[in-house]
Amino acid sequence: KKVNRLIEELNKLSTTTDMSFHRKLNLFLYKIQILALRLPLFIVT
């Protein structure tokens, strides 16, 4: 139930906000992906 509500809230945000929000979100997700890729290297060494 919580997951479905969260998805609904995200859908509302995506429909009501402007493009600058999407750019910031994409950049944020991109940074997380880079960190996720780098983390295993730190753990191994």
N, C-alpha and C positions, 0 to 999 in steps of 0.2 A: 504493500500500500504506500509506504513512504517513497519507494523508488518511482512509482507511477506519478505521485504528486510532484516529486522533484523534476521529472521529465516535463510535466505540464507547466511548471513554473519557468523552466528553461525555454520552453516553446513560447510562452508569453513574452519573456525577455527578448527573444530573437525576433519576434514580430513587432514589438513596440520600440526597440532601440534603433539607433542609427548605425551607419557603417563603421564609424570610428570605434564603437564598442566591439564589433566583430574583428576588426584589425587588432585591437588590444588582446582579445581573447585568443586569436590565432597565434599571436606572438608569444603569449603566455604558455600556450600548449606546446609550441615549438621549443621553448626554453626547457620545459619539463621533459620533452623527448630527448633533448641533448643531455640533460642531467641523468636521465634514466640509462642512456647509453654509456655515459662516463662512469657511473657508479660501480658497475661490475669490475672495471679496470682497477679502481681504487681498492676494492675488496680482495682481488687476486694478488695485487702487489703487497 
